[in-house]
Amino acid sequence: MKKIVLFITIAFVSFSCKDVAAEKAAQEKAKQATVDSMKMVMEKQKAIDSMKNVMAQQEAQQQQVTSSSTTTTTTQKKGMSNTAKGALIGAGVGAVTGAVVSKKKGEGAIIGGLAGEAVGAGTGAVIDSKKKK
């Protein structure tokens, strides 16, 4: 009986050691796979970064070419004329004043707005003509 127990113990120990070795091998494989995937990601990122650098250099060269080959002309936007500004301001003020003063608010706002627009446009036209001189 002692021999059978000893044989079973030796068999159990030998099978246990094999499982540990196999498990360690599997862990090493998993670690290596992780390292390999990280290396691939780093290589892809390097390629992306180098392409971005190349694109930036090409854009800089194109900007240099376009800036050296074309003459830069600066054009200022024309703002609203004083006539237009006066008409808008006059219409607003006239509409508010007409609505406040009149008993019929809508009708008073329309009449006041038209009158204010006419006065504002006239004032703006006078200012424009003085600026031209």
C-alpha positions in Angstrom: 0.0 0.0 0.0 2.8 2.4 0.7 4.2 1.8 -2.7 0.9 2.7 -4.3 0.5 5.9 -2.3 4.2 6.8 -3.1 3.5 6.2 -6.8 0.3 8.3 -6.8 2.2 11.1 -5.0 5.0 11.1 -7.6 2.6 11.0 -10.5 0.6 13.9 -8.9 3.7 16.0 -8.4 5.0 15.4 -11.9 1.7 16.3 -13.5 1.5 19.4 -11.3 4.9 20.6 -12.5 3.9 20.1 -16.1 0.8 22.3 -15.7 2.8 25.1 -14.1 5.3 25.0 -17.0 2.5 25.0 -19.5 0.8 27.9 -17.7 4.0 29.9 -17.6 4.5 29.3 -21.3 1.0 30.5 -22.0 1.6 33.7 -19.9 4.9 34.4 -21.8 3.0 34.0 -25.1 0.4 36.4 -24.0 3.0 38.9 -22.8 4.9 38.6 -26.1 1.6 39.1 -28.1 0.9 42.3 -26.1 4.4 43.6 -26.6 4.2 42.9 -30.4 0.9 44.7 -30.7 2.3 47.7 -28.8 5.2 47.7 -31.2 2.8 47.7 -34.2 0.8 50.6 -32.8 4.1 52.6 -32.2 5.2 51.9 -35.8 1.8 53.0 -37.1 2.0 56.2 -35.0 5.5 56.9 -36.4 4.2 56.6 -39.9 1.3 58.9 -39.2 3.6 61.5 -37.6 6.0 61.4 -40.5 3.1 61.9 -43.0 1.9 64.9 -40.9 5.4 66.4 -41.1 5.5 65.9 -44.8 2.1 67.5 -45.3 3.1 70.5 -43.1 6.2 71.0 -45.2 4.3 70.8 -48.4 1.7 73.3 -47.2 4.5 75.6 -46.1 6.1 75.4 -49.6 2.8 76.0 -51.3 2.2 79.1 -49.2 5.7 80.4 -50.0 5.1 79.8 -53.7 1.7 81.5 -53.7 2.9 84.4 -51.6 5.9 85.0 -53.8 4.1 84.6 -57.1 1.1 86.8 -56.4 1.1 90.3 -55.3 -0.9 91.0 -52.3 -3.6 93.6 -52.7 -5.5 94.7 -49.6 -9.0 95.9 -50.2 -10.9 97.4 -47.5 -14.5 96.6 -47.1 -16.8 99.5 -47.7 -19.0 100.1 -44.8 -22.5 101.4 -44.9 -22.8 104.9 -46.2 -23.9 107.6 -43.9 -27.1 107.9 -45.9 -28.0 104.3 -45.1 -27.0 104.6 -41.5 -29.1 107.7 -41.1 -32.1 106.1 -42.7 -31.9 103.0 -40.4 -31.4 105.1 -37.3 -34.2 107.5 -38.3 -36.6 104.8 -39.1 -36.0 103.1 -35.7 -36.3 106.3 -33.7 -39.3 107.5 -35.7 -41.2 104.1 -35.3 -40.7 104.1 -31.5 -41.7 107.8 -31.2 -44.7 107.3 -33.4 -45.9 104.3 -31.4 -45.5 106.1 -28.1 -47.2 109.3 -29.2 -50.1 107.9 -31.3 -53.3 106.4 -30.0 -53.2 103.8 -32.7 -49.8 102.2 -32.0 -49.3 100.3 -35.3 -50.3 103.2 -37.5 -48.2 105.6 -35.5 -45.2 103.3 -35.7 -45.5 103.1 -39.5 -45.9 106.8 -40.0 -43.2 107.7 -37.6 -40.8 105.1 -39.1 -41.3 106.5 -42.6 -40.9 110.1 -41.5 -37.8 109.2 -39.5 -36.3 107.3 -42.4 -36.8 110.3 -44.7 -35.2 112.7 -42.2 -32.3 110.3 -41.4 -31.6 109.6 -45.1 -31.5 113.3 -45.8 -29.1 114.0 -42.9 -26.9 111.1 -43.9 -26.8 112.3 -47.5 -25.7 115.8 -46.3 -22.9 114.2 -44.3 -21.7 112.0 -47.2 -21.6 115.0 -49.5 -19.5 117.0 -47.0 -17.1 114.1 -46.6 -16.5 113.9 -50.4 -15.4 117.5 -50.5 
